[in-house]
Amino acid sequence: MAYTKGDIHIGNIIHEQLRKDQRSVGWLAREIPCTRNHLYKVFRRPSLDTDLLLRISQVMNFNFFQYYAAEVKKG
């Protein structure tokens, strides 16, 4: 799915990718590490701290920063 600046909701994107990878919330919580409750809060957030986004990207082996990089190129 293509995203534009107005509709980048990184929490939703992470949750969507987690489902595509057929991984559980519990798995990601153990890998980061954090609680499952914290992850459900992350999924509701439209933006994240870059350190947290980097950890999630590394654990999931997926570059979530790509959505923002595409916006920089447009600007």
PQR file with spaces between the fields and no chain letter, atoms N, CA, C, O and H, PARSE charges and radii, in Angstrom:
ATOM       1  N    MET     1       0.839   -1.180    0.000 -0.4000 1.5000
ATOM       2  CA   MET     1       0.000    0.000    0.000 -0.0000 2.0000
ATOM       3  C    MET     1       0.881    1.240    0.000  0.5500 1.7000
ATOM       4  O    MET     1       1.856    1.309    0.749 -0.5500 1.4000
ATOM       5  N    ALA     2       0.548    2.218   -0.832 -0.4000 1.5000
ATOM       6  CA   ALA     2       1.290    3.469   -0.887 -0.0000 2.0000
ATOM       7  C    ALA     2       0.707    4.437    0.140  0.5500 1.7000
ATOM       8  O    ALA     2      -0.508    4.521    0.318 -0.5500 1.4000
ATOM       9  H    ALA     2      -0.244    2.163   -1.441  0.4000 1.0000
ATOM      10  N    TYR     3       1.583    5.151    0.796 -0.4000 1.5000
ATOM      11  CA   TYR     3       1.165    6.116    1.812 -0.0000 2.0000
ATOM      12  C    TYR     3       1.649    7.497    1.419  0.5500 1.7000
ATOM      13  O    TYR     3       2.696    7.648    0.790 -0.5500 1.4000
ATOM      14  H    TYR     3       2.570    5.083    0.651  0.4000 1.0000
ATOM      15  N    THR     4       0.881    8.496    1.794 -0.4000 1.5000
ATOM      16  CA   THR     4       1.308    9.873    1.623 -0.0000 2.0000
ATOM      17  C    THR     4       1.462   10.501    2.995  0.5500 1.7000
ATOM      18  O    THR     4       1.014    9.944    3.997 -0.5500 1.4000
ATOM      19  H    THR     4       0.030    8.373    2.305  0.4000 1.0000
ATOM      20  N    LYS     5       2.096   11.658    3.035 -0.4000 1.5000
ATOM      21  CA   LYS     5       2.394   12.321    4.301 -0.0000 2.0000
ATOM      22  C    LYS     5       1.174   12.387    5.218  0.5500 1.7000
ATOM      23  O    LYS     5       1.285   12.132    6.417 -0.5500 1.4000
ATOM      24  H    LYS     5       2.460   12.110    2.221  0.4000 1.0000
ATOM      25  N    GLY     6       0.043   12.719    4.675 -0.4000 1.5000
ATOM      26  CA   GLY     6      -1.160   12.877    5.465 -0.0000 2.0000
ATOM      27  C    GLY     6      -1.680   11.594    6.079  0.5500 1.7000
ATOM      28  O    GLY     6      -2.389   11.633    7.084 -0.5500 1.4000
ATOM      29  H    GLY     6      -0.047   12.926    3.701  0.4000 1.0000
ATOM      30  N    ASP     7      -1.339   10.455    5.490 -0.4000 1.5000
ATOM      31  CA   ASP     7      -1.917    9.220    6.028 -0.0000 2.0000
ATOM      32  C    ASP     7      -0.886    8.202    6.498  0.5500 1.7000
ATOM      33  O    ASP     7      -1.202    7.015    6.585 -0.5500 1.4000
ATOM      34  H    ASP     7      -0.762   10.424    4.673  0.4000 1.0000
ATOM      35  N    ILE     8       0.335    8.628    6.805 -0.4000 1.5000
ATOM      36  CA   ILE     8       1.294    7.713    7.416 -0.0000 2.0000
ATOM      37  C    ILE     8       0.894    7.558    8.879  0.5500 1.7000
ATOM      38  O    ILE     8       1.005    8.496    9.667 -0.5500 1.4000
ATOM      39  H    ILE     8       0.591    9.592    6.734  0.4000 1.0000
ATOM      40  N    HIS     9       0.437    6.388    9.222 -0.4000 1.5000
ATOM      41  CA   HIS     9       0.120    6.055   10.619 -0.0000 2.0000
ATOM      42  C    HIS     9       1.012    4.859   10.929  0.5500 1.7000
ATOM      43  O    HIS     9       0.629    3.708   10.718 -0.5500 1.4000
ATOM      44  H    HIS     9       0.347    5.626    8.582  0.4000 1.0000
ATOM      45  N    ILE    10       2.201    5.149   11.431 -0.4000 1.5000
ATOM      46  CA   ILE    10       3.233    4.125   11.557 -0.0000 2.0000
ATOM      47  C    ILE    10       2.802    2.973   12.460  0.5500 1.7000
ATOM      48  O    ILE    10       3.205    1.831   12.236 -0.5500 1.4000
ATOM      49  H    ILE    10       2.512    6.084   11.602  0.4000 1.0000
ATOM      50  N    GLY    11       2.001    3.254   13.461 -0.4000 1.5000
ATOM      51  CA   GLY    11       1.512    2.175   14.321 -0.0000 2.0000
ATOM      52  C    GLY    11       0.690    1.169   13.544  0.5500 1.7000
ATOM      53  O    GLY    11       0.865   -0.039   13.702 -0.5500 1.4000
ATOM      54  H    GLY    11       1.674    4.181   13.643  0.4000 1.0000
ATOM      55  N    ASN    12      -0.211    1.665   12.701 -0.4000 1.5000
ATOM      56  CA   ASN    12      -1.020    0.774   11.863 -0.0000 2.0000
ATOM      57  C    ASN    12      -0.140    0.003   10.872  0.5500 1.7000
ATOM      58  O    ASN    12      -0.354   -1.184   10.627 -0.5500 1.4000
ATOM      59  H    ASN    12      -0.354    2.646   12.573  0.4000 1.0000
ATOM      60  N    ILE    13       0.837    0.691   10.318 -0.4000 1.5000
ATOM      61  CA   ILE    13       1.722    0.056    9.335 -0.0000 2.0000
ATOM      62  C    ILE    13       2.502   -1.083    9.984  0.5500 1.7000
ATOM      63  O    ILE    13       2.644   -2.153    9.393 -0.5500 1.4000
ATOM      64  H    ILE    13       1.011    1.655   10.517  0.4000 1.0000
ATOM      65  N    ILE    14       3.002   -0.862   11.183 -0.4000 1.5000
ATOM      66  CA   ILE    14       3.735   -1.915   11.896 -0.0000 2.0000
ATOM      67  C    ILE    14       2.821   -3.100   12.168  0.5500 1.7000
ATOM      68  O    ILE    14       3.200   -4.248   11.936 -0.5500 1.4000
ATOM      69  H    ILE    14       2.886    0.008   11.664  0.4000 1.0000
ATOM      70  N    HIS    15       1.622   -2.824   12.657 -0.4000 1.5000
ATOM      71  CA   HIS    15       0.682   -3.906   12.970 -0.0000 2.0000
ATOM      72  C    HIS    15       0.324   -4.696   11.707  0.5500 1.7000
ATOM      73  O    HIS    15       0.242   -5.924   11.733 -0.5500 1.4000
ATOM      74  H    HIS    15       1.314   -1.892   12.845  0.4000 1.0000
ATOM      75  N    GLU    16       0.117   -3.985   10.624 -0.4000 1.5000
ATOM      76  CA   GLU    16      -0.191   -4.621    9.339 -0.0000 2.0000
ATOM      77  C    GLU    16       0.964   -5.530    8.884  0.5500 1.7000
ATOM      78  O    GLU    16       0.734   -6.654    8.437 -0.5500 1.4000
ATOM      79  H    GLU    16       0.184   -2.988   10.603  0.4000 1.0000
ATOM      80  N    GLN    17       2.196   -5.038    9.002 -0.4000 1.5000
ATOM      81  CA   GLN    17       3.362   -5.826    8.591 -0.0000 2.0000
ATOM      82  C    GLN    17       3.539   -7.046    9.497  0.5500 1.7000
ATOM      83  O    GLN    17       3.921   -8.119    9.030 -0.5500 1.4000
ATOM      84  H    GLN    17       2.382   -4.125    9.365  0.4000 1.0000
ATOM      85  N    LEU    18       3.266   -6.883   10.773 -0.4000 1.5000
ATOM      86  CA   LEU    18       3.352   -7.999   11.715 -0.0000 2.0000
ATOM      87  C    LEU    18       2.395   -9.111   11.294  0.5500 1.7000
ATOM      88  O    LEU    18       2.750  -10.289   11.335 -0.5500 1.4000
ATOM      89  H    LEU    18       2.955   -6.011   11.152  0.4000 1.0000
ATOM      90  N    ARG    19       1.182   -8.737   10.890 -0.4000 1.5000
ATOM      91  CA   ARG    19       0.207   -9.726   10.414 -0.0000 2.0000
ATOM      92  C    ARG    19       0.681  -10.378    9.114  0.5500 1.7000
ATOM      93  O    ARG    19       0.569  -11.592    8.948 -0.5500 1.4000
ATOM      94  H    ARG    19       0.894   -7.780   10.857  0.4000 1.0000
ATOM      95  N    LYS    20       1.213   -9.562    8.188 -0.4000 1.5000
ATOM      96  CA   LYS    20       1.715  -10.113    6.916 -0.0000 2.0000
ATOM      97  C    LYS    20       2.828  -11.134    7.157  0.5500 1.7000
ATOM      98  O    LYS    20       2.920  -12.148    6.466 -0.5500 1.4000
ATOM      99  H    LYS    20       1.304   -8.575    8.323  0.4000 1.0000
ATOM     100  N    ASP    21       3.666  -10.845    8.147 -0.4000 1.5000
ATOM     101  CA   ASP    21       4.769  -11.748    8.487 -0.0000 2.0000
ATOM     102  C    ASP    21       4.311  -12.943    9.311  0.5500 1.7000
ATOM     103  O    ASP    21       5.108  -13.824    9.635 -0.5500 1.4000
ATOM     104  H    ASP    21       3.592  -10.021    8.709  0.4000 1.0000
ATOM     105  N    GLN    22       3.038  -12.972    9.645 -0.4000 1.5000
ATOM     106  CA   GLN    22       2.447  -14.030   10.460 -0.0000 2.0000
ATOM     107  C    GLN    22       3.181  -14.195   11.789  0.5500 1.7000
ATOM     108  O    GLN    22       3.471  -15.306   12.230 -0.5500 1.4000
ATOM     109  H    GLN    22       2.391  -12.257    9.382  0.4000 1.0000
ATOM     110  N    ARG    23       3.470  -13.051   12.410 -0.4000 1.5000
ATOM     111  CA   ARG    23       4.113  -13.014   13.723 -0.0000 2.0000
ATOM     112  C    ARG    23       3.097  -12.507   14.735  0.5500 1.7000
ATOM     113  O    ARG    23       2.187  -11.751   14.395 -0.5500 1.4000
ATOM     114  H    ARG    23       3.234  -12.148   12.051  0.4000 1.0000
ATOM     115  N    SER    24       3.261  -12.926   15.969 -0.4000 1.5000
ATOM     116  CA   SER    24       2.331  -12.517   17.018 -0.0000 2.0000
ATOM     117  C    SER    24       2.823  -11.255   17.728  0.5500 1.7000
ATOM     118  O    SER    24       4.004  -10.912   17.676 -0.5500 1.4000
ATOM     119  H    SER    24       4.000  -13.539   16.246  0.4000 1.0000
ATOM     120  N    VAL    25       1.909  -10.592   18.375 -0.4000 1.5000
ATOM     121  CA   VAL    25       2.243   -9.433   19.188 -0.0000 2.0000
ATOM     122  C    VAL    25       3.171   -9.872   20.318  0.5500 1.7000
ATOM     123  O    VAL    25       4.108   -9.157   20.671 -0.5500 1.4000
ATOM     124  H    VAL    25       0.949  -10.871   18.417  0.4000 1.0000
ATOM     125  N    GLY    26       2.908  -11.049   20.885 -0.4000 1.5000
ATOM     126  CA   GLY    26       3.757  -11.586   21.943 -0.0000 2.0000
ATOM     127  C    GLY    26       5.195  -11.781   21.475  0.5500 1.7000
ATOM     128  O    GLY    26       6.132  -11.497   22.221 -0.5500 1.4000
ATOM     129  H    GLY    26       2.147  -11.631   20.599  0.4000 1.0000
ATOM     130  N    TRP    27       5.374  -12.258   20.256 -0.4000 1.5000
ATOM     131  CA   TRP    27       6.722  -12.453   19.701 -0.0000 2.0000
ATOM     132  C    TRP    27       7.459  -11.114   19.639  0.5500 1.7000
ATOM     133  O    TRP    27       8.595  -11.003   20.098 -0.5500 1.4000
ATOM     134  H    TRP    27       4.612  -12.488   19.651  0.4000 1.0000
ATOM     135  N    LEU    28       6.799  -10.093   19.064 -0.4000 1.5000
ATOM     136  CA   LEU    28       7.448   -8.794   18.933 -0.0000 2.0000
ATOM     137  C    LEU    28       7.746   -8.192   20.301  0.5500 1.7000
ATOM     138  O    LEU    28       8.805   -7.597   20.502 -0.5500 1.4000
ATOM     139  H    LEU    28       5.876  -10.183   18.691  0.4000 1.0000
ATOM     140  N    ALA    29       6.824   -8.342   21.232 -0.4000 1.5000
ATOM     141  CA   ALA    29       7.037   -7.821   22.589 -0.0000 2.0000
ATOM     142  C    ALA    29       8.273   -8.456   23.229  0.5500 1.7000
ATOM     143  O    ALA    29       9.052   -7.768   23.888 -0.5500 1.4000
ATOM     144  H    ALA    29       5.964   -8.825   21.069  0.4000 1.0000
ATOM     145  N    ARG    30       8.450   -9.739   23.042 -0.4000 1.5000
ATOM     146  CA   ARG    30       9.629  -10.423   23.603 -0.0000 2.0000
ATOM     147  C    ARG    30      10.910   -9.955   22.925  0.5500 1.7000
ATOM     148  O    ARG    30      11.942   -9.814   23.582 -0.5500 1.4000
ATOM     149  H    ARG    30       7.816  -10.298   22.507  0.4000 1.0000
ATOM     150  N    GLU    31      10.856   -9.716   21.643 -0.4000 1.5000
ATOM     151  CA   GLU    31      12.047   -9.357   20.875 -0.0000 2.0000
ATOM     152  C    GLU    31      12.522   -7.925   21.134  0.5500 1.7000
ATOM     153  O    GLU    31      13.722   -7.658   21.067 -0.5500 1.4000
ATOM     154  H    GLU    31      10.018   -9.830   21.109  0.4000 1.0000
ATOM     155  N    ILE    32      11.601   -7.002   21.427 -0.4000 1.5000
ATOM     156  CA   ILE    32      11.998   -5.587   21.519 -0.0000 2.0000
ATOM     157  C    ILE    32      12.850   -5.261   22.738  0.5500 1.7000
ATOM     158  O    ILE    32      13.855   -4.599   22.481 -0.5500 1.4000
ATOM     159  H    ILE    32      10.627   -7.219   21.482  0.4000 1.0000
ATOM     160  N    PRO    33      12.670   -5.564   23.915 -0.5600 1.5000
ATOM     161  CA   PRO    33      11.538   -6.144   24.652  0.2800 2.0000
ATOM     162  C    PRO    33      10.630   -5.059   25.244  0.5500 1.7000
ATOM     163  O    PRO    33      11.072   -3.960   25.580 -0.5500 1.4000
ATOM     164  N    CYS    34       9.365   -5.407   25.355 -0.4000 1.5000
ATOM     165  CA   CYS    34       8.378   -4.563   26.022 -0.0000 2.0000
ATOM     166  C    CYS    34       7.169   -5.437   26.326  0.5500 1.7000
ATOM     167  O    CYS    34       7.177   -6.632   26.030 -0.5500 1.4000
ATOM     168  H    CYS    34       9.006   -6.299   25.082  0.4000 1.0000
ATOM     169  N    THR    35       6.147   -4.860   26.903 -0.4000 1.5000
ATOM     170  CA   THR    35       4.940   -5.631   27.196 -0.0000 2.0000
ATOM     171  C    THR    35       4.011   -5.633   25.982  0.5500 1.7000
ATOM     172  O    THR    35       4.088   -4.760   25.117 -0.5500 1.4000
ATOM     173  H    THR    35       6.141   -3.890   27.143  0.4000 1.0000
ATOM     174  N    ARG    36       3.151   -6.615   25.944 -0.4000 1.5000
ATOM     175  CA   ARG    36       2.147   -6.664   24.871 -0.0000 2.0000
ATOM     176  C    ARG    36       1.246   -5.437   24.950  0.5500 1.7000
ATOM     177  O    ARG    36       0.879   -4.869   23.921 -0.5500 1.4000
ATOM     178  H    ARG    36       3.088   -7.323   26.647  0.4000 1.0000
ATOM     179  N    ASN    37       0.887   -5.027   26.162 -0.4000 1.5000
ATOM     180  CA   ASN    37       0.035   -3.844   26.333 -0.0000 2.0000
ATOM     181  C    ASN    37       0.685   -2.609   25.723  0.5500 1.7000
ATOM     182  O    ASN    37       0.015   -1.795   25.087 -0.5500 1.4000
ATOM     183  H    ASN    37       1.185   -5.488   26.997  0.4000 1.0000
ATOM     184  N    HIS    38       2.005   -2.473   25.920 -0.4000 1.5000
ATOM     185  CA   HIS    38       2.713   -1.331   25.333 -0.0000 2.0000
ATOM     186  C    HIS    38       2.635   -1.390   23.809  0.5500 1.7000
ATOM     187  O    HIS    38       2.434   -0.361   23.163 -0.5500 1.4000
ATOM     188  H    HIS    38       2.550   -3.133   26.436  0.4000 1.0000
ATOM     189  N    LEU    39       2.789   -2.564   23.235 -0.4000 1.5000
ATOM     190  CA   LEU    39       2.720   -2.689   21.774 -0.0000 2.0000
ATOM     191  C    LEU    39       1.345   -2.313   21.238  0.5500 1.7000
ATOM     192  O    LEU    39       1.245   -1.670   20.193 -0.5500 1.4000
ATOM     193  H    LEU    39       2.952   -3.400   23.760  0.4000 1.0000
ATOM     194  N    TYR    40       0.290   -2.702   21.936 -0.4000 1.5000
ATOM     195  CA   TYR    40      -1.044   -2.317   21.477 -0.0000 2.0000
ATOM     196  C    TYR    40      -1.192   -0.795   21.484  0.5500 1.7000
ATOM     197  O    TYR    40      -1.889   -0.240   20.635 -0.5500 1.4000
ATOM     198  H    TYR    40       0.371   -3.224   22.785  0.4000 1.0000
ATOM     199  N    LYS    41      -0.549   -0.120   22.427 -0.4000 1.5000
ATOM     200  CA   LYS    41      -0.549    1.347   22.441 -0.0000 2.0000
ATOM     201  C    LYS    41       0.259    1.888   21.265  0.5500 1.7000
ATOM     202  O    LYS    41      -0.130    2.880   20.648 -0.5500 1.4000
ATOM     203  H    LYS    41       0.017   -0.571   23.117  0.4000 1.0000
ATOM     204  N    VAL    42       1.380    1.243   20.953 -0.4000 1.5000
ATOM     205  CA   VAL    42       2.201    1.640   19.807 -0.0000 2.0000
ATOM     206  C    VAL    42       1.385    1.548   18.520  0.5500 1.7000
ATOM     207  O    VAL    42       1.469    2.438   17.674 -0.5500 1.4000
ATOM     208  H    VAL    42       1.696    0.437   21.454  0.4000 1.0000
ATOM     209  N    PHE    43       0.609    0.499   18.364 -0.4000 1.5000
ATOM     210  CA   PHE    43      -0.192    0.306   17.156 -0.0000 2.0000
ATOM     211  C    PHE    43      -1.213    1.428   16.962  0.5500 1.7000
ATOM     212  O    PHE    43      -1.626    1.692   15.832 -0.5500 1.4000
ATOM     213  H    PHE    43       0.541   -0.224   19.052  0.4000 1.0000
ATOM     214  N    ARG    44      -1.620    2.082   18.029 -0.4000 1.5000
ATOM     215  CA   ARG    44      -2.604    3.172   17.944 -0.0000 2.0000
ATOM     216  C    ARG    44      -1.953    4.527   17.679  0.5500 1.7000
ATOM     217  O    ARG    44      -2.655    5.511   17.446 -0.5500 1.4000
ATOM     218  H    ARG    44      -1.285    1.867   18.946  0.4000 1.0000
ATOM     219  N    ARG    45      -0.629    4.591   17.711 -0.4000 1.5000
ATOM     220  CA   ARG    45       0.062    5.871   17.570 -0.0000 2.0000
ATOM     221  C    ARG    45       0.416    6.168   16.110  0.5500 1.7000
ATOM     222  O    ARG    45       0.927    5.300   15.403 -0.5500 1.4000
ATOM     223  H    ARG    45      -0.058    3.791   17.901  0.4000 1.0000
ATOM     224  N    PRO    46       0.140    7.402   15.663 -0.5600 1.5000
ATOM     225  CA   PRO    46       0.469    7.764   14.287  0.2800 2.0000
ATOM     226  C    PRO    46       1.956    8.031   14.069  0.5500 1.7000
ATOM     227  O    PRO    46       2.430    8.009   12.933 -0.5500 1.4000
ATOM     228  N    SER    47       2.703    8.285   15.164 -0.4000 1.5000
ATOM     229  CA   SER    47       4.142    8.509   15.040 -0.0000 2.0000
ATOM     230  C    SER    47       4.844    7.874   16.237  0.5500 1.7000
ATOM     231  O    SER    47       4.238    7.650   17.285 -0.5500 1.4000
ATOM     232  H    SER    47       2.318    8.303   16.086  0.4000 1.0000
ATOM     233  N    LEU    48       6.140    7.588   16.058 -0.4000 1.5000
ATOM     234  CA   LEU    48       6.920    6.923   17.106 -0.0000 2.0000
ATOM     235  C    LEU    48       8.278    7.580   17.258  0.5500 1.7000
ATOM     236  O    LEU    48       8.777    8.228   16.338 -0.5500 1.4000
ATOM     237  H    LEU    48       6.633    7.770   15.207  0.4000 1.0000
ATOM     238  N    ASP    49       8.860    7.408   18.412 -0.4000 1.5000
ATOM     239  CA   ASP    49      10.239    7.790   18.673 -0.0000 2.0000
ATOM     240  C    ASP    49      11.137    7.003   17.712  0.5500 1.7000
ATOM     241  O    ASP    49      10.901    5.818   17.480 -0.5500 1.4000
ATOM     242  H    ASP    49       8.454    6.882   19.160  0.4000 1.0000
ATOM     243  N    THR    50      12.146    7.640   17.165 -0.4000 1.5000
ATOM     244  CA   THR    50      12.991    6.964   16.172 -0.0000 2.0000
ATOM     245  C    THR    50      13.755    5.769   16.754  0.5500 1.7000
ATOM     246  O    THR    50      13.992    4.789   16.048 -0.5500 1.4000
ATOM     247  H    THR    50      12.338    8.603   17.354  0.4000 1.0000
ATOM     248  N    ASP    51      14.139    5.839   18.025 -0.4000 1.5000
ATOM     249  CA   ASP    51      14.839    4.694   18.629 -0.0000 2.0000
ATOM     250  C    ASP    51      13.939    3.457   18.663  0.5500 1.7000
ATOM     251  O    ASP    51      14.382    2.350   18.358 -0.5500 1.4000
ATOM     252  H    ASP    51      13.947    6.635   18.599  0.4000 1.0000
ATOM     253  N    LEU    52      12.685    3.655   19.031 -0.4000 1.5000
ATOM     254  CA   LEU    52      11.742    2.539   19.061 -0.0000 2.0000
ATOM     255  C    LEU    52      11.480    2.027   17.653  0.5500 1.7000
ATOM     256  O    LEU    52      11.433    0.818   17.428 -0.5500 1.4000
ATOM     257  H    LEU    52      12.325    4.555   19.279  0.4000 1.0000
ATOM     258  N    LEU    53      11.309    2.940   16.708 -0.4000 1.5000
ATOM     259  CA   LEU    53      11.069    2.527   15.327 -0.0000 2.0000
ATOM     260  C    LEU    53      12.269    1.759   14.769  0.5500 1.7000
ATOM     261  O    LEU    53      12.094    0.805   14.011 -0.5500 1.4000
ATOM     262  H    LEU    53      11.347    3.923   16.892  0.4000 1.0000
ATOM     263  N    LEU    54      13.476    2.166   15.137 -0.4000 1.5000
ATOM     264  CA   LEU    54      14.670    1.455   14.704 -0.0000 2.0000
ATOM     265  C    LEU    54      14.709    0.042   15.282  0.5500 1.7000
ATOM     266  O    LEU    54      15.004   -0.912   14.562 -0.5500 1.4000
ATOM     267  H    LEU    54      13.618    2.941   15.752  0.4000 1.0000
ATOM     268  N    ARG    55      14.414   -0.099   16.567 -0.4000 1.5000
ATOM     269  CA   ARG    55      14.401   -1.437   17.189 -0.0000 2.0000
ATOM     270  C    ARG    55      13.379   -2.346   16.513  0.5500 1.7000
ATOM     271  O    ARG    55      13.666   -3.507   16.223 -0.5500 1.4000
ATOM     272  H    ARG    55      14.174    0.676   17.152  0.4000 1.0000
ATOM     273  N    ILE    56      12.199   -1.814   16.268 -0.4000 1.5000
ATOM     274  CA   ILE    56      11.154   -2.606   15.615 -0.0000 2.0000
ATOM     275  C    ILE    56      11.594   -2.983   14.201  0.5500 1.7000
ATOM     276  O    ILE    56      11.401   -4.121   13.775 -0.5500 1.4000
ATOM     277  H    ILE    56      11.967   -0.870   16.504  0.4000 1.0000
ATOM     278  N    SER    57      12.181   -2.035   13.476 -0.4000 1.5000
ATOM     279  CA   SER    57      12.662   -2.313   12.115 -0.0000 2.0000
ATOM     280  C    SER    57      13.711   -3.419   12.115  0.5500 1.7000
ATOM     281  O    SER    57      13.676   -4.313   11.269 -0.5500 1.4000
ATOM     282  H    SER    57      12.337   -1.110   13.822  0.4000 1.0000
ATOM     283  N    GLN    58      14.634   -3.358   13.053 -0.4000 1.5000
ATOM     284  CA   GLN    58      15.697   -4.364   13.125 -0.0000 2.0000
ATOM     285  C    GLN    58      15.135   -5.738   13.463  0.5500 1.7000
ATOM     286  O    GLN    58      15.494   -6.729   12.828 -0.5500 1.4000
ATOM     287  H    GLN    58      14.662   -2.632   13.740  0.4000 1.0000
ATOM     288  N    VAL    59      14.266   -5.804   14.447 -0.4000 1.5000
ATOM     289  CA   VAL    59      13.703   -7.086   14.880 -0.0000 2.0000
ATOM     290  C    VAL    59      12.847   -7.703   13.778  0.5500 1.7000
ATOM     291  O    VAL    59      12.900   -8.910   13.544 -0.5500 1.4000
ATOM     292  H    VAL    59      13.974   -4.999   14.963  0.4000 1.0000
ATOM     293  N    MET    60      12.063   -6.872   13.106 -0.4000 1.5000
ATOM     294  CA   MET    60      11.171   -7.386   12.065 -0.0000 2.0000
ATOM     295  C    MET    60      11.855   -7.491   10.710  0.5500 1.7000
ATOM     296  O    MET    60      11.272   -7.996    9.750 -0.5500 1.4000
ATOM     297  H    MET    60      12.020   -5.891   13.296  0.4000 1.0000
ATOM     298  N    ASN    61      13.101   -7.008   10.635 -0.4000 1.5000
ATOM     299  CA   ASN    61      13.843   -7.033    9.373 -0.0000 2.0000
ATOM     300  C    ASN    61      13.038   -6.344    8.254  0.5500 1.7000
ATOM     301  O    ASN    61      12.890   -6.864    7.148 -0.5500 1.4000
ATOM     302  H    ASN    61      13.574   -6.597   11.415  0.4000 1.0000
ATOM     303  N    PHE    62      12.531   -5.158    8.593 -0.4000 1.5000
ATOM     304  CA   PHE    62      11.714   -4.390    7.661 -0.0000 2.0000
ATOM     305  C    PHE    62      11.989   -2.910    7.911  0.5500 1.7000
ATOM     306  O    PHE    62      11.940   -2.465    9.058 -0.5500 1.4000
ATOM     307  H    PHE    62      12.652   -4.735    9.491  0.4000 1.0000
ATOM     308  N    ASN    63      12.273   -2.150    6.877 -0.4000 1.5000
ATOM     309  CA   ASN    63      12.615   -0.725    7.013 -0.0000 2.0000
ATOM     310  C    ASN    63      11.353    0.138    7.041  0.5500 1.7000
ATOM     311  O    ASN    63      10.841    0.540    5.996 -0.5500 1.4000
ATOM     312  H    ASN    63      12.313   -2.512    5.945  0.4000 1.0000
ATOM     313  N    PHE    64      10.857    0.417    8.252 -0.4000 1.5000
ATOM     314  CA   PHE    64       9.676    1.263    8.388 -0.0000 2.0000
ATOM     315  C    PHE    64       9.982    2.726    8.092  0.5500 1.7000
ATOM     316  O    PHE    64       9.063    3.519    7.882 -0.5500 1.4000
ATOM     317  H    PHE    64      11.272    0.091    9.101  0.4000 1.0000
ATOM     318  N    PHE    65      11.242    3.088    8.074 -0.4000 1.5000
ATOM     319  CA   PHE    65      11.634    4.463    7.753 -0.0000 2.0000
ATOM     320  C    PHE    65      11.392    4.785    6.280  0.5500 1.7000
ATOM     321  O    PHE    65      11.370    5.957    5.905 -0.5500 1.4000
ATOM     322  H    PHE    65      11.989    2.445    8.245  0.4000 1.0000
ATOM     323  N    GLN    66      11.212    3.775    5.450 -0.4000 1.5000
ATOM     324  CA   GLN    66      11.012    3.997    4.020 -0.0000 2.0000
ATOM     325  C    GLN    66       9.807    4.888    3.733  0.5500 1.7000
ATOM     326  O    GLN    66       9.801    5.629    2.750 -0.5500 1.4000
ATOM     327  H    GLN    66      11.230    2.823    5.756  0.4000 1.0000
ATOM     328  N    TYR    67       8.796    4.817    4.578 -0.4000 1.5000
ATOM     329  CA   TYR    67       7.599    5.628    4.360 -0.0000 2.0000
ATOM     330  C    TYR    67       7.905    7.114    4.532  0.5500 1.7000
ATOM     331  O    TYR    67       7.341    7.958    3.835 -0.5500 1.4000
ATOM     332  H    TYR    67       8.800    4.215    5.377  0.4000 1.0000
ATOM     333  N    TYR    68       8.791    7.422    5.454 -0.4000 1.5000
ATOM     334  CA   TYR    68       9.184    8.811    5.683 -0.0000 2.0000
ATOM     335  C    TYR    68      10.202    9.270    4.640  0.5500 1.7000
ATOM     336  O    TYR    68      10.168   10.421    4.206 -0.5500 1.4000
ATOM     337  H    TYR    68       9.249    6.737    6.020  0.4000 1.0000
ATOM     338  N    ALA    69      11.098    8.386    4.239 -0.4000 1.5000
ATOM     339  CA   ALA    69      12.113    8.729    3.237 -0.0000 2.0000
ATOM     340  C    ALA    69      11.450    9.124    1.919  0.5500 1.7000
ATOM     341  O    ALA    69      11.918   10.034    1.235 -0.5500 1.4000
ATOM     342  H    ALA    69      11.126    7.450    4.592  0.4000 1.0000
ATOM     343  N    ALA    70      10.379    8.452    1.569 -0.4000 1.5000
ATOM     344  CA   ALA    70       9.672    8.778    0.335 -0.0000 2.0000
ATOM     345  C    ALA    70       9.118   10.194    0.407  0.5500 1.7000
ATOM     346  O    ALA    70       9.087   10.897   -0.604 -0.5500 1.4000
ATOM     347  H    ALA    70       9.999    7.713    2.124  0.4000 1.0000
ATOM     348  N    GLU    71       8.683   10.620    1.579 -0.4000 1.5000
ATOM     349  CA   GLU    71       8.179   11.976    1.757 -0.0000 2.0000
ATOM     350  C    GLU    71       9.283   13.019    1.620  0.5500 1.7000
ATOM     351  O    GLU    71       9.053   14.095    1.068 -0.5500 1.4000
ATOM     352  H    GLU    71       8.707   10.050    2.400  0.4000 1.0000
ATOM     353  N    VAL    72      10.474   12.709    2.116 -0.4000 1.5000
ATOM     354  CA   VAL    72      11.602   13.633    2.001 -0.0000 2.0000
ATOM     355  C    VAL    72      11.962   13.850    0.544  0.5500 1.7000
ATOM     356  O    VAL    72      12.255   14.972    0.132 -0.5500 1.4000
ATOM     357  H    VAL    72      10.660   11.835    2.564  0.4000 1.0000
ATOM     358  N    LYS    73      11.941   12.780   -0.237 -0.4000 1.5000
ATOM     359  CA   LYS    73      12.266   12.893   -1.667 -0.0000 2.0000
ATOM     360  C    LYS    73      11.262   13.752   -2.409  0.5500 1.7000
ATOM     361  O    LYS    73      11.624   14.467   -3.344 -0.5500 1.4000
ATOM     362  H    LYS    73      11.703   11.868    0.098  0.4000 1.0000
ATOM     363  N    LYS    74       9.996   13.689   -2.000 -0.4000 1.5000
ATOM     364  CA   LYS    74       8.947   14.482   -2.658 -0.0000 2.0000
ATOM     365  C    LYS    74       9.124   15.969   -2.377  0.5500 1.7000
ATOM     366  O    LYS    74       8.901   16.812   -3.246 -0.5500 1.4000
ATOM     367  H    LYS    74       9.701   13.109   -1.241  0.4000 1.0000
ATOM     368  N    GLY    75       9.539   16.278   -1.122 -0.4000 1.5000
ATOM     369  CA   GLY    75       9.619   17.664   -0.660 -0.0000 2.0000
ATOM     370  C    GLY    75      10.626   18.461   -1.379  0.5500 1.7000
ATOM     371  O    GLY    75      10.798   19.645   -1.090 -0.5500 1.4000
ATOM     372  H    GLY    75       9.720   15.593   -0.417  0.4000 1.0000
